[in-house]
């Protein structure tokens, strides 16, 4: 696995040069608990990573979950709030957020939120664990989630 700072530097350049609309037009999205996910092919030959675009413009929040992969979120457009292991932060275009492995997280999209996501090791759907109840081991508080989503 590459050092996180090297990953951020490499993928920041990649996302700065990509055309979001073109990528979204040429790839078929998968509907998920995180919005529309456009899985991108490994066009840069980096076997330890996977890359996706996530369009959160039409959802109120993402499904709380965790997984073994480390994720790096590149906020490409829009804004919102993100909660990682109970810690809430505001996110906006230009931000980069690292989600450590085995830490609960979810996003409350604001305006026009689209993110680029790098997983290392590559994303594996079998490692995606949705959360519905408080789980202190991964830092998920159902009461906090309900208060933020007003459920």
ZATIMAR-918605 format. One line per field, with one value per residue (C-alpha): chain; residue number from 1; residue in three letters; x, y, z. Coordinates in pm, whole numbers, plus 50000, padded with zeros to 5 digits. Example, Ala and Ser with C-alpha at 12.3 -4.5 7.8 and 13.67 -1.06 7.14 Angstrom:
REM residues 2
chain = (A;A) $
n = (1;2) $
res = (Ala;Ser) $
x = (51230;51367) $
y = (49550;49894) $
z = (50780;50714) $
***
This chain:
REM residues 151
chain = (A;A;A;A;A;A;A;A;A;A;A;A;A;A;A;A;A;A;A;A;A;A;A;A;A;A;A;A;A;A;A;A;A;A;A;A;A;A;A;A;A;A;A;A;A;A;A;A;A;A;A;A;A;A;A;A;A;A;A;A;A;A;A;A;A;A;A;A;A;A;A;A;A;A;A;A;A;A;A;A;A;A;A;A;A;A;A;A;A;A;A;A;A;A;A;A;A;A;A;A;A;A;A;A;A;A;A;A;A;A;A;A;A;A;A;A;A;A;A;A;A;A;A;A;A;A;A;A;A;A;A;A;A;A;A;A;A;A;A;A;A;A;A;A;A;A;A;A;A;A;A) $
n = (1;2;3;4;5;6;7;8;9;10;11;12;13;14;15;16;17;18;19;20;21;22;23;24;25;26;27;28;29;30;31;32;33;34;35;36;37;38;39;40;41;42;43;44;45;46;47;48;49;50;51;52;53;54;55;56;57;58;59;60;61;62;63;64;65;66;67;68;69;70;71;72;73;74;75;76;77;78;79;80;81;82;83;84;85;86;87;88;89;90;91;92;93;94;95;96;97;98;99;100;101;102;103;104;105;106;107;108;109;110;111;112;113;114;115;116;117;118;119;120;121;122;123;124;125;126;127;128;129;130;131;132;133;134;135;136;137;138;139;140;141;142;143;144;145;146;147;148;149;150;151) $
res = (Unk;Unk;Unk;Unk;Unk;Unk;Unk;Unk;Unk;Unk;Unk;Unk;Unk;Unk;Unk;Unk;Unk;Unk;Unk;Unk;Unk;Unk;Unk;Unk;Unk;Unk;Unk;Unk;Unk;Unk;Unk;Unk;Unk;Unk;Unk;Unk;Unk;Unk;Unk;Unk;Unk;Unk;Unk;Unk;Unk;Unk;Unk;Unk;Unk;Unk;Unk;Unk;Unk;Unk;Unk;Unk;Unk;Unk;Unk;Unk;Unk;Unk;Unk;Unk;Unk;Unk;Unk;Unk;Unk;Unk;Unk;Unk;Unk;Unk;Unk;Unk;Unk;Unk;Unk;Unk;Unk;Unk;Unk;Unk;Unk;Unk;Unk;Unk;Unk;Unk;Unk;Unk;Unk;Unk;Unk;Unk;Unk;Unk;Unk;Unk;Unk;Unk;Unk;Unk;Unk;Unk;Unk;Unk;Unk;Unk;Unk;Unk;Unk;Unk;Unk;Unk;Unk;Unk;Unk;Unk;Unk;Unk;Unk;Unk;Unk;Unk;Unk;Unk;Unk;Unk;Unk;Unk;Unk;Unk;Unk;Unk;Unk;Unk;Unk;Unk;Unk;Unk;Unk;Unk;Unk;Unk;Unk;Unk;Unk;Unk;Unk) $
x = (50000;50130;50174;49861;50042;50170;49821;49674;49938;49893;49513;49482;49658;49441;49115;49234;49277;48967;48638;48367;48079;48259;48346;47987;47851;48080;48035;47719;47649;47559;47292;47418;47360;47606;47433;47528;47871;48069;48342;48632;48869;49226;49354;49661;49790;49788;49702;49679;49396;49054;48885;48523;48313;48017;47728;47541;47329;46999;47030;46976;47247;47463;47416;47634;47895;48255;48497;48854;48980;49117;48925;49042;48760;48839;48556;48529;48222;47964;47963;47816;47900;48081;48092;48384;48377;48146;48352;48155;48322;48216;48338;48359;48509;48887;48892;49055;48936;49100;48868;49074;48987;48728;48585;48215;48135;47849;47791;47513;47537;47471;47469;47579;47812;48028;48334;48620;48696;49017;49017;49335;49344;49088;48722;48566;48188;48223;48406;48125;47937;47618;47538;47191;47270;47527;47867;48138;48408;48390;48266;47903;47644;47289;47155;47394;47296;46924;46969;47164;46919;46614;46471) $
y = (50000;50344;50609;50819;51145;51001;50880;51223;51394;51154;51149;51524;51575;51310;51467;51818;51705;51488;51593;51491;51523;51316;51042;51030;51016;50732;50505;50339;50417;50167;50278;50235;50355;50633;50762;50691;50526;50538;50275;50386;50144;50135;50349;50460;50107;50132;49779;49866;50116;50156;50476;50584;50896;50925;51153;51248;51526;51338;51185;51329;51115;50813;50482;50456;50186;50080;49856;49732;49954;50299;50558;50897;51136;51416;51670;51760;51978;52097;52072;51888;51733;51410;51203;50966;50760;51016;51323;51565;51795;52030;51938;52153;52145;52116;51926;51587;51357;51030;50765;50506;50140;49996;50339;50413;50698;50868;51189;51446;51607;51978;52144;51956;51710;51490;51318;51113;50810;50614;50283;50110;49819;49820;49828;49488;49482;49189;49424;49684;49659;49869;49992;50015;50003;50177;50006;50155;49931;50122;50450;50454;50626;50564;50848;51093;50966;50998;51351;51461;51305;51391;51040) $
z = (50000;49905;50173;50210;50133;49805;49717;49786;49573;49280;49280;49337;49004;48838;48955;48867;48506;48465;48311;48558;48315;48051;48300;48422;48067;47961;48266;48394;48758;49028;49272;49628;49981;49898;49585;49225;49208;48885;48917;48701;48533;48660;48374;48566;48642;49022;49136;49508;49456;49302;49192;49171;49136;49373;49283;49602;49450;49484;49832;50181;50346;50280;50450;50763;50706;50746;50560;50579;50298;50368;50168;50050;49958;49714;49729;49360;49370;49620;49997;50292;50627;50698;51014;51075;51396;51555;51456;51239;50987;50711;50362;50049;49700;49720;50051;50093;50373;50478;50621;50811;50777;51016;51105;51065;50831;50651;50455;50466;50121;50095;49754;49436;49613;49391;49531;49396;49613;49623;49809;49915;49892;49608;49708;49774;49821;50064;50303;50305;50636;50670;51021;51172;51546;51764;51735;51955;51806;51475;51623;51510;51728;51605;51822;51654;51308;51385;51522;51213;50971;51185;51163) $
***
